[in-house]
Amino acid sequence: MGKINLGQFILAPMAGITGFPFRKTALKYGADFSFTEMVSAAGFLHNDRGTLELLETGKDIDKTGIQLFGSDPGMLALAAKKAEDKGFKVIDVNMGCPVKKVVKTGAGSAILKDARGFSLIAESVRNALKNSMFTIKIRSGYDENSVNFLEIGKIAELNGVDAVFFHPRTRSLMFGGAADHSLTKKLKKEIAIPVYASGDIFTVDDAADIKNYTGADGIMFARGAIGKPWVFAEGKNNNTHTDINLKIDIIIELMEEISLFYGRERGHNLIRPHLYSFLKGFKGSKGLRCMVNNAKTEKEILEILNILKTAGDEYTRLD
Ligand SMILES: Cc1cc2nc3c(=O)[nH]c(=O)nc-3n(C[C@H](O)[C@H](O)[C@H](O)COP(=O)(O)O)c2cc1C
């Protein structure tokens, strides 16, 4: 099997967000490829129930990468092999998660602290896979005193990693400051394997600017896709004018997918980040978000969205 072309516009892994319903919607509206949220290698090997839910792909298995997290090279390799056996064609290892609970176990961005440990993981996972692509998602380093993305990128290349997803912030920055895409440009120059840019890419213009500036092979939308799954199609068509009624219809479709998959009660909470993000750009968005907050049922949320459809100028979009 040859390598998959991941395309230009990829839905980034996001815990709590990129479950099956959102991936399905993003892929339908233009994403070339998508990732599950990070999944514990150990949990996956133990067939934890929650893990299986995170890995649902429906018919989209060829456009869905699994993202694993863990710190033990042997366990990551076994999990990668199991993922390949289940049909995943792209297996990513998380090396960017800044959350204490994860870092404390030596996983996520803690892997960047130890280049030798990193190379053991890279080698083990690569050797465990027959045909699937092996990718990594990294930050620029653990903290400002250990910015080592170039070293990590070079070791990755030597060990047969197929692509790097790069979020140019250190772990200590968490989400603070701005993503420094001059580093993405450097990484792209220094290694021959594909580099995908992640970080502060919120709009179609950001995507085009960062792609041109860095020479990256593609971009990942993360926060910029929450509540805006049409951003992928806009990116492809270089057009930012998706009709507002179509946007509302897509949000309603997403809400239905979420309810169908998780059930109404869980779905009611899981749609919220999408609604908050979607409503942010509206005049009177505070009031709208408040209404969504107070809504107790999906029906009430639908009523709010329908008000938007018929309200005309009162709720004109700001962006
Ligand atoms: C809610 C949320 C959950 C995230 N979960 C993951 C994750 O599971 N795995 C991962 O590699 N990155 C995760 N990220 C990081 C994103 O994939 C992305 O690299 C980061 O948000 C920077 O991109 P942005 O500025 O466009 O949002 C998460 C980000 C957010 C906002």
The ligand as an SDF file (V2000), in Angstrom:
LIG
                    3D

 31 33  0  0  0  0  0  0  0  0999 V2000
  -10.2980   21.4570   23.2060 C   0  0  0  0  0  0  0  0  0  0  0  0
   -8.9830   21.0280   22.6230 C   0  0  0  0  0  0  0  0  0  0  0  0
   -8.6020   19.7110   22.7000 C   0  0  0  0  0  0  0  0  0  0  0  0
   -7.3720   19.2920   22.1410 C   0  0  0  0  0  0  0  0  0  0  0  0
   -7.0320   17.9770   22.1710 N   0  0  0  0  0  0  0  0  0  0  0  0
   -5.9250   17.5500   21.5250 C   0  0  0  0  0  0  0  0  0  0  0  0
   -5.6420   16.1560   21.3990 C   0  0  0  0  0  0  0  0  0  0  0  0
   -6.3900   15.2830   21.8630 O   0  0  0  0  0  0  0  0  0  0  0  0
   -4.4850   15.8150   20.7400 N   0  0  0  0  0  0  0  0  0  0  0  0
   -3.6370   16.7550   20.1970 C   0  0  0  0  0  0  0  0  0  0  0  0
   -2.6190   16.3940   19.6050 O   0  0  0  0  0  0  0  0  0  0  0  0
   -3.9100   18.0650   20.2790 N   0  0  0  0  0  0  0  0  0  0  0  0
   -5.0330   18.4810   20.9090 C   0  0  0  0  0  0  0  0  0  0  0  0
   -5.3350   19.8170   20.9200 N   0  0  0  0  0  0  0  0  0  0  0  0
   -4.4350   20.7580   20.2260 C   0  0  0  0  0  0  0  0  0  0  0  0
   -4.9260   21.0360   18.8010 C   0  0  0  0  0  0  0  0  0  0  0  0
   -4.9210   19.8710   18.0110 O   0  0  0  0  0  0  0  0  0  0  0  0
   -4.0840   22.1230   18.1260 C   0  0  0  0  0  0  0  0  0  0  0  0
   -2.7810   21.6710   17.8990 O   0  0  0  0  0  0  0  0  0  0  0  0
   -4.0270   23.4080   18.9530 C   0  0  0  0  0  0  0  0  0  0  0  0
   -5.3200   23.7430   19.4250 O   0  0  0  0  0  0  0  0  0  0  0  0
   -3.4730   24.5780   18.1400 C   0  0  0  0  0  0  0  0  0  0  0  0
   -4.3090   24.8530   17.0680 O   0  0  0  0  0  0  0  0  0  0  0  0
   -5.3880   26.0810   17.0650 P   0  0  0  0  0  0  0  0  0  0  0  0
   -4.6550   27.2840   17.6020 O   0  0  0  0  0  0  0  0  0  0  0  0
   -5.7770   26.1870   15.6370 O   0  0  0  0  0  0  0  0  0  0  0  0
   -6.4980   25.7040   17.9830 O   0  0  0  0  0  0  0  0  0  0  0  0
   -6.5320   20.2420   21.5100 C   0  0  0  0  0  0  0  0  0  0  0  0
   -6.9280   21.5700   21.4550 C   0  0  0  0  0  0  0  0  0  0  0  0
   -8.1340   21.9740   21.9850 C   0  0  0  0  0  0  0  0  0  0  0  0
   -8.5420   23.4190   21.8620 C   0  0  0  0  0  0  0  0  0  0  0  0
  1  2  1  0
  2  3  1  0
  2 30  2  0
  3  4  2  0
  4  5  1  0
  4 28  1  0
  5  6  2  0
  6  7  1  0
  6 13  1  0
  7  8  2  0
  7  9  1  0
  9 10  1  0
 10 11  2  0
 10 12  1  0
 12 13  2  0
 13 14  1  0
 14 15  1  0
 14 28  1  0
 15 16  1  0
 16 17  1  0
 16 18  1  0
 18 19  1  0
 18 20  1  0
 20 21  1  0
 20 22  1  0
 22 23  1  0
 23 24  1  0
 24 25  2  0
 24 26  1  0
 24 27  1  0
 28 29  2  0
 29 30  1  0
 30 31  1  0
M  END
$$$$
